[in-house]
Amino acid sequence: MNDDRDAWNIGANIAVSAFNVGAAYKKDNNGLEDDGDTTTWVAGIDYTTGPYKLGASYMNRDDEDGLIAGTEDMDTDRWSGGVTYTYGPGMTFRGSVHMINHEVDDAEFDSTSVLLGTQINF
């Protein structure tokens, strides 16, 4: 049954020297009256040394009953790690790896992705 959509989040970031640590929490009823809430939290850290920035993060998302038609709960975990290298003014090379695990009812699905690229700002 439909209801007014109610969503909120909170986040924080702390930077100390070359380190950044951050976390966020989000709750969303998706406009559904009873079940169907989505709860997400994420935490990450990065470290900068010279032209390199190394980072890692973890995310957990829970979708309650009724949000995805024909399923009960879905639980998603994502682990990410990456590096950025600055090779000139406004130019960076980037690489990251992401591992995702979905648990839907009694089934489990895993995936891994790799991203490589460059960014040029002018």
N, C-alpha and C positions, 0 to 999 in steps of 0.2 A: 504494500500500500504506500502511496506517495505521501510525503510530508515536506515541510519547509527544509531546504538544505541548510545544514549547520556544519561549518568546517572552521577549524582553528589550528594554529601551529605556534611553536616557540623554537627559537634557535639561539645558539651562542657560539662565539668564536674567540679564542684567546691566542694572541701572538706574543711569543717570547723569543727574542733574538731571531734565529733563522727558522724557528719552528712555528707552525700554525696548527691549532687543534680546534675542531669544530664539531657540533652535534645539533641535530634538529629532531623535533617530534611533531607529527601531524595526525589529527583525528578528523574524519569526515563521515557524516551519516549518509552521504550520496543521495539525499533527498528521499530516503526510505524510512518508514515509520518504525518498524521493528528491527529485524536483522538487516544486514547489508552494510555495516560500518566498515570503513577502511582505516587501519591504523598503520602508520609508517614512522620508522625512526632510522636515522642515519648518523654515522660518526666517521670522521676522517682526520687525517694528519698529513702534513707535508713538511719537507725540509729543503731549504735552499742553500746550496754551496757553490759559489762561483756562478758559472753559466748554467748549472743544473738545478732542477727542482724535481724532487722525488716525492711521490704521494701514494697514499693508500686509503681506502674507505670500505665501510661495511654498511649495507642497508638491509632492513627487515621490513616486509610489508605483509600484513594480514588482511585478507578480504573475507568478511564473515558471510554466513549463509545468505543465499538469495541474490548476491551481487552478480554472480556469473550464472546465467541460466543453466539449470540442470546439474549444478554442482553444490556441494556443501562449502566448506571452508577452502581457501587457497592461501598457502603460505609461501612467500617468495624471499629468498636470501640472495644477495648479490655481494660479491667481493671484487674489488677493483684495485689495480696498482698501475702506476704510470710514471713516466719521466718526461720532462721537457728540457730541451737543450737550446739555449739562445746562441745562435751562431753569427749574429750581426744585429745592428739596430733595427728593431721591429720585425726580426725574423727568428722563428723558432721551429725546431723539429720536435714532434711529439710521438710518443708511443704509449699504448696502454693495453692491459689484458683485463678482461671481465669474465668472471665465472658466475653463472646464475643457476639456482636450483629452485624449481617450482614443485610444491607438493599440493596436489589437487585430489581431494577425497583420499583414495588409497593408491593413487598413482604418483610417480615421481618423474620429473623431467629435468635434465641437466643440459646446459649449453655453455660454450666458451667462445668468446670473440676477441679478436686482436685488431687494434686500430693503429695505423701508422700514417703520419702525414706531416705537413709543414704549414705554418701560418705566417703570412706576410702582411704586416700592417703598414700602410703609408698614408 
